[in-house]
Amino acid sequence: MILELGEKIHLVVRRKFKDDLRRHFIGEVLVADSSVARVAGYVFFFDYSTNEYKRRPEKRIRIIGLADSGNIINVLPATADIEKAEYTQSRENKLVVTDNMTFTLEINEFGLTG
């Protein structure tokens, strides 16, 4: 299997149009097979009024397609604490998601923010 039970992931939902909502998801795999996974975690969205990513407070369960070209999936370290994950600027002024303990993931895909 491509994803295993208990693995932690960061998902970027690729925008189709410039004005599409920027959505990300950080969660833990509950069940997976070769084409889909059920994950529990948190939705992050880009708030244009504050120019930053914000986390929805409620935990959600999502079904994601592993072969969907609109999904960019990063596997996080097993030690990542998704409850503490947040978006911030690195010292190099790049957008990163981090738990401020065991993982930091740069989000600037192709040199662009988010």
Helices and strands as residue ranges (DSSP letters): E 8-13, E 23-32, E 36-47, E 52-55, E 60-65, E 71-76, G 82-84, E 86-89, E 95-98, E 104-106, G 109-111
